[in-house]
Amino acid sequence: MKIKNLIFSIYNSGEMNQGNINPQIDSSLSLLKNNFYEGKFKISLATLDKLIEENSNIEKTKYQLLLLKADFLISLRQVDKYIELIEYIENSFNSTNDLKFKECKLNVFSFKGDKESFDNLVNELLVLKSSLKREPLEIIYLLNNQEIEKAKNIFENSFLDNKDEKTLFLGGNVYRSLFKFNENKTSTFYYDKAIEFYDEYLKIANKQNIIEKLDIIFYKVSFFVEKQINQITLNSDEEKLISNFVEIVDKLTFDELNLFENSYFKNILDIYLFLTIQILNNKDKFNKLAKEHIDNLDIINWFIYKKINNELDDKIIIDKYQKTQSLPLLELEPISKVQSCEKIEQNL
């Protein structure tokens, strides 16, 4: 089972300048955001698209609605769609000089690795917003572009003793990006540091949402899967957390989770299936879900499904190998991060 790089967002500073937007629309937006971050992704996006269509001739309202859609897209790790939408907004509206849109552009430059444009816009934002600090934005740029050691050095020199909400979340992301199970089987220092920061964050976070909860617990149970595959026994607390992860996924449903970027969705599916059959020993649930997503199964879950249903023979193995050029190796790639630049700067 291989866990590919994940896309994760700490997006949505909430600093939209709504101006003279219709109070009824404003109320609808608040309800939409609440529903979305409770895990009602499909209905929230459908309602938002309907509002955008209904207000297509009211430029100011449409602009704010599209920015909210950008928030939703990046929260679902849909980076390509996010970039496409921000570029559409820039080309379609005359008034895109507000702070919110500039922060969106900063995200685009970060995702694309455009350091010169990123630095120029950071300099502009530092003038516009005196409370903004360069360091957290620089850390996020470095994490996005896999310069992890540089990000760690800036974090530890600037924020290590700062225990506010945003710093704790940023620290979790930094140390999470540093931990590589295959290279650190005898030392879990960076994993333990990431969990320390994440757990402290969860204790004090004012606006926890289901997406953040899911991602943090998903990171934890992914590590447990790595331990299990490498034949390291899990303790009772770890098994309890696995049950909690399964409960969150069941509550969200895979119908909603399927709106996440495809590789992230498949990672959740792979881990969920592996835990269901290997840890929770629920063959019926595994079979039902594996059958529904047979074309999306990773190589290990595919073999497990075929084996427990007595469908595994030499021809099937050869065909699968020819299509994937891989067999079920007991190795996991490290998890890394792609993040956006908003929200982290608050309170730093």
Phi, psi and omega per residue, in radians:
M1 nan 2.265 -3.137
K2 -2.098 2.315 3.085
I3 -1.805 1.937 -3.120
K4 -1.359 2.966 3.133
N5 -0.993 2.390 -3.118
L6 -1.733 2.674 3.019
I7 -1.816 2.198 -3.104
F8 -2.310 2.488 -3.099
S9 -2.143 2.417 2.940
I10 -2.015 0.675 -3.028
Y11 -1.344 2.940 2.992
N12 1.567 1.393 3.088
S13 -1.350 -0.278 3.119
G14 1.322 0.300 -3.056
E15 -1.717 0.812 3.059
M16 -1.320 2.315 3.064
N17 -1.568 1.591 -2.974
Q18 -1.389 -0.301 3.002
G19 0.941 -2.160 -3.063
N20 -1.646 0.494 -3.123
I21 -1.098 2.496 -3.138
N22 -0.907 2.193 -3.137
P23 -0.969 -0.567 3.119
Q24 -1.166 -0.711 3.079
I25 -1.146 -0.730 3.129
D26 -1.006 -0.750 3.101
S27 -1.122 -0.692 3.118
S28 -1.111 -0.655 -3.136
L29 -1.135 -0.723 3.118
S30 -1.078 -0.757 3.118
L31 -1.135 -0.719 3.127
L32 -1.049 -0.803 -3.120
K33 -1.116 -0.737 3.103
N34 -1.060 -0.801 -3.141
N35 -1.119 -0.746 -3.097
F36 -1.079 -0.845 -3.072
Y37 -1.395 0.000 2.922
E38 -1.623 -0.075 3.083
G39 1.844 0.127 3.113
K40 -1.624 1.206 -2.998
F41 -1.224 -0.802 -3.020
K42 -1.111 -0.877 -3.098
I43 -1.191 -0.591 3.128
S44 -1.154 -0.791 3.132
L45 -1.173 -0.703 3.128
A46 -1.113 -0.747 3.123
T47 -1.146 -0.710 3.131
L48 -1.126 -0.753 3.105
D49 -1.074 -0.640 3.105
K50 -1.157 -0.727 3.101
L51 -1.108 -0.694 3.116
I52 -1.077 -0.771 3.132
E53 -1.133 -0.743 -3.115
E54 -1.172 -0.435 -3.108
N55 -1.952 0.458 -3.064
S56 -1.107 -0.410 -3.129
N57 -1.722 0.025 3.118
I58 -1.908 1.664 -2.914
E59 -0.994 -0.828 -3.067
K60 -1.095 -0.742 3.139
T61 -1.192 -0.783 3.135
K62 -1.048 -0.687 3.129
Y63 -1.029 -0.837 -3.140
Q64 -1.150 -0.655 3.123
L65 -1.142 -0.690 3.122
L66 -1.177 -0.627 3.070
L67 -1.133 -0.646 3.073
L68 -1.148 -0.684 3.092
K69 -1.085 -0.642 3.067
A70 -1.047 -0.747 3.067
D71 -0.970 -0.824 -3.106
F72 -1.110 -0.763 -3.096
L73 -1.090 -0.769 -3.098
I74 -1.264 -0.523 3.062
S75 -1.124 -0.486 3.094
L76 -1.597 0.207 3.116
R77 1.143 0.350 -3.113
Q78 -1.510 1.233 -3.011
V79 -1.112 -0.779 -3.119
D80 -1.079 -0.768 3.123
K81 -1.171 -0.611 3.102
Y82 -1.095 -0.868 -3.135
I83 -1.061 -0.763 3.117
E84 -1.040 -0.729 -3.128
L85 -1.199 -0.755 3.126
I86 -1.088 -0.691 3.112
E87 -1.193 -0.614 3.064
Y88 -1.114 -0.797 3.131
I89 -1.048 -0.767 -3.113
E90 -1.082 -0.639 -3.103
N91 -1.482 -0.218 -3.014
S92 -1.900 -0.281 -3.064
F93 -2.178 2.519 -3.133
N94 -1.442 -0.568 -3.036
S95 -1.761 1.402 3.118
T96 -2.108 0.615 -3.127
N97 -1.738 0.106 -3.137
D98 -1.305 2.798 -3.076
L99 -1.050 -0.707 -3.119
K100 -0.993 -0.840 -3.100
F101 -1.198 -0.633 3.117
K102 -1.099 -0.648 3.070
E103 -1.127 -0.649 3.073
C104 -1.099 -0.739 3.109
K105 -1.117 -0.643 3.098
L106 -1.050 -0.702 3.073
N107 -1.055 -0.766 -3.118
V108 -1.067 -0.805 3.125
F109 -1.082 -0.654 3.125
S110 -1.160 -0.806 3.130
F111 -1.090 -0.621 -3.101
K112 -1.473 -0.181 -3.106
G113 1.270 0.491 -3.140
D114 -1.566 1.490 -3.008
K115 -1.150 -0.703 -3.110
E116 -1.098 -0.842 3.122
S117 -1.139 -0.652 3.119
F118 -1.066 -0.867 -3.112
D119 -1.112 -0.709 3.139
N120 -1.086 -0.725 -3.120
L121 -1.272 -0.618 3.061
V122 -1.049 -0.765 3.120
N123 -1.045 -0.702 3.119
E124 -1.158 -0.725 -3.135
L125 -1.190 -0.574 3.113
L126 -1.097 -0.544 3.094
V127 -1.329 -0.715 -3.081
L128 -1.270 -0.527 -3.065
K129 -2.322 1.782 -3.011
S130 -1.146 -0.444 -3.122
S131 -1.372 -0.178 -3.111
L132 -1.261 2.486 3.082
K133 -2.074 2.510 -3.099
R134 -1.241 -0.693 -2.952
E135 -0.992 -0.842 -3.115
P136 -1.119 -0.600 3.102
L137 -1.190 -0.678 3.099
E138 -1.114 -0.708 3.119
I139 -1.052 -0.777 -3.116
I140 -1.148 -0.705 3.072
Y141 -1.016 -0.801 -3.103
L142 -1.126 -0.711 3.099
L143 -1.115 -0.724 3.114
N144 -1.032 -0.587 -3.029
N145 -1.877 0.397 2.978
Q146 1.079 0.475 3.024
E147 -1.731 1.205 -2.905
I148 -1.229 -0.748 -3.108
E149 -1.095 -0.680 3.094
K150 -1.123 -0.709 3.107
A151 -1.087 -0.750 3.131
K152 -1.066 -0.771 -3.103
N153 -1.095 -0.755 3.118
I154 -1.126 -0.765 -3.122
F155 -1.071 -0.830 -3.068
E156 -1.240 -0.478 3.099
N157 -1.403 -0.418 -2.992
S158 -1.960 -0.558 -2.911
F159 -2.313 0.053 -2.967
L160 -1.042 -0.589 -3.102
D161 -1.620 0.014 -3.136
N162 -1.594 2.084 -3.030
K163 -1.948 0.475 3.082
D164 -1.352 2.997 -2.997
E165 -0.958 -0.889 -3.041
K166 -1.204 -0.632 3.122
T167 -1.166 -0.701 3.119
L168 -1.073 -0.740 3.141
F169 -1.168 -0.719 3.110
L170 -1.102 -0.748 3.119
G171 -1.079 -0.713 3.073
G172 -1.009 -0.720 -3.134
N173 -1.201 -0.660 3.134
V174 -1.108 -0.910 -3.082
Y175 -1.248 -0.519 3.049
R176 -1.059 -0.722 -3.116
S177 -1.212 -0.420 -3.104
L178 -1.439 -0.421 -3.031
F179 -1.423 2.231 3.088
K180 -2.257 1.911 -3.014
F181 -1.025 -0.756 -3.070
N182 -1.116 -0.444 -3.129
E183 -1.710 -0.136 -3.022
N184 -2.342 0.771 -3.069
K185 -1.147 -0.427 -3.140
T186 -1.747 -0.102 3.132
S187 -2.407 2.186 3.127
T188 -1.966 0.527 -3.040
F189 -0.958 -0.886 -3.072
Y190 -1.228 -0.621 3.053
Y191 -1.088 -0.814 -3.132
D192 -1.085 -0.669 3.107
K193 -1.140 -0.746 3.129
A194 -1.060 -0.785 -3.129
I195 -1.159 -0.645 3.093
E196 -1.027 -0.820 -3.136
F197 -1.198 -0.748 -3.139
Y198 -1.102 -0.759 -3.109
D199 -1.135 -0.698 3.089
E200 -1.129 -0.670 3.103
Y201 -1.080 -0.796 -3.102
L202 -1.117 -0.484 3.137
K203 -1.221 -0.577 -3.004
I204 -1.989 -0.118 -3.068
A205 -1.057 2.231 -3.113
N206 -1.387 -0.510 -3.019
K207 -2.239 0.948 3.063
Q208 -1.037 2.433 3.024
N209 -2.242 2.896 -3.022
I210 -1.106 -0.502 -3.132
I211 -1.193 -0.773 3.111
E212 -1.149 -0.772 3.123
K213 -1.031 -0.805 -3.132
L214 -1.048 -0.801 -3.053
D215 -1.161 -0.717 -3.125
I216 -1.185 -0.792 3.137
I217 -1.213 -0.549 3.075
F218 -1.111 -0.710 3.089
Y219 -1.069 -0.755 -3.130
K220 -1.097 -0.870 -3.067
V221 -1.242 -0.450 3.049
S222 -1.076 -0.692 3.074
F223 -1.124 -0.679 3.113
F224 -1.120 -0.653 3.085
V225 -1.109 -0.724 3.090
E226 -1.041 -0.741 3.103
K227 -1.091 -0.771 -3.108
Q228 -1.102 -0.771 -3.138
I229 -1.125 -0.597 3.113
N230 -1.566 0.310 2.998
Q231 1.059 0.711 3.034
I232 -1.842 2.188 -3.040
T233 -1.175 2.403 3.091
L234 -1.530 2.583 3.075
N235 -1.625 3.073 -3.039
S236 -1.147 -0.623 3.113
D237 -1.135 -0.680 3.121
E238 -1.177 -0.698 3.104
E239 -1.145 -0.625 3.094
K240 -1.146 -0.708 3.124
L241 -1.142 -0.611 3.077
I242 -1.074 -0.758 3.098
S243 -1.080 -0.669 3.106
N244 -1.123 -0.706 3.107
F245 -1.076 -0.794 3.132
V246 -1.073 -0.694 3.121
E247 -1.108 -0.728 3.119
I248 -1.105 -0.780 3.140
V249 -1.123 -0.737 3.123
D250 -1.090 -0.668 3.133
K251 -1.177 -0.707 3.130
L252 -1.235 -0.684 -3.046
T253 1.346 2.578 3.136
F254 -1.247 -0.346 3.054
D255 -1.097 -0.697 3.080
E256 -1.341 -0.745 -3.096
L257 -1.104 -0.434 -3.133
N258 -1.143 -0.171 3.087
L259 -1.430 -0.226 3.030
F260 -1.185 2.778 3.028
E261 -0.875 2.480 -2.880
N262 -1.033 -0.762 -3.096
S263 -1.174 -0.599 3.101
Y264 -1.199 -0.761 3.079
F265 -1.003 -0.782 -3.121
K266 -1.150 -0.612 3.082
N267 -1.080 -0.776 3.108
I268 -1.103 -0.783 3.117
L269 -1.031 -0.807 -3.110
D270 -1.070 -0.834 -3.122
I271 -1.137 -0.760 -3.128
Y272 -1.050 -0.806 -3.132
L273 -1.128 -0.767 -3.134
F274 -1.063 -0.784 3.132
L275 -1.145 -0.677 -3.104
T276 -1.078 -0.701 -3.076
I277 -1.608 -0.652 -3.014
Q278 -1.534 -0.592 -3.089
I279 -1.806 -0.845 -3.085
L280 -1.539 -0.236 3.059
N281 0.992 0.717 3.139
N282 -1.821 1.538 -3.056
K283 -1.145 -0.697 -3.097
D284 -1.116 -0.805 3.131
K285 -1.124 -0.735 3.117
F286 -1.041 -0.856 -3.098
N287 -1.049 -0.778 -3.096
K288 -1.090 -0.848 -3.092
L289 -1.256 -0.702 3.127
A290 -1.090 -0.688 3.120
K291 -1.133 -0.701 -3.137
E292 -1.152 -0.516 -3.052
H293 -2.107 0.586 -3.016
I294 -0.970 -0.600 -3.110
D295 -1.368 -0.214 -3.128
N296 -1.838 0.039 -3.076
L297 -1.233 2.472 2.989
D298 -1.289 3.011 -2.970
I299 -1.128 -0.638 -3.117
I300 -1.201 -0.870 -3.131
N301 -1.131 -0.571 3.096
W302 -1.095 -0.798 3.130
F303 -1.158 -0.690 3.114
I304 -1.075 -0.784 -3.134
Y305 -1.059 -0.813 -3.138
K306 -1.135 -0.667 -3.085
K307 -1.194 -0.827 -3.079
I308 -1.254 -0.262 3.077
N309 -1.803 0.223 3.091
N310 0.960 0.703 -3.141
E311 -1.977 0.274 -3.048
L312 -1.771 2.076 3.025
D313 -2.443 3.086 -3.048
D314 -1.060 -0.677 -3.105
K315 -1.130 -0.758 3.138
I316 -1.100 -0.735 3.132
I317 -1.081 -0.794 -3.130
I318 -1.115 -0.771 3.135
D319 -1.063 -0.758 -3.127
K320 -1.147 -0.714 3.141
Y321 -1.114 -0.722 -3.137
Q322 -1.124 -0.568 3.141
K323 -1.369 -0.630 -3.022
T324 -1.877 -0.298 -3.046
Q325 0.948 0.595 3.106
S326 -2.659 2.681 3.006
L327 -2.058 2.918 -3.043
P328 -1.190 1.453 3.122
L329 -1.376 2.452 -3.120
L330 -1.528 1.097 3.123
E331 -2.361 2.631 3.100
L332 -2.254 2.332 3.034
E333 -1.349 2.668 -3.141
P334 -1.202 2.684 3.050
I335 -1.517 2.377 3.003
S336 -2.292 -3.133 -2.920
K337 -2.217 2.533 2.857
V338 -2.208 2.222 -3.019
Q339 -2.308 2.928 3.049
S340 -1.921 2.903 -2.852
C341 -1.612 -0.203 -3.106
E342 -1.384 2.997 3.027
K343 1.233 -0.713 -3.126
I344 -1.078 -0.592 -3.054
E345 -1.244 -0.311 3.135
Q346 -1.148 2.380 3.078
N347 1.170 0.253 3.073
L348 -1.836 nan nan
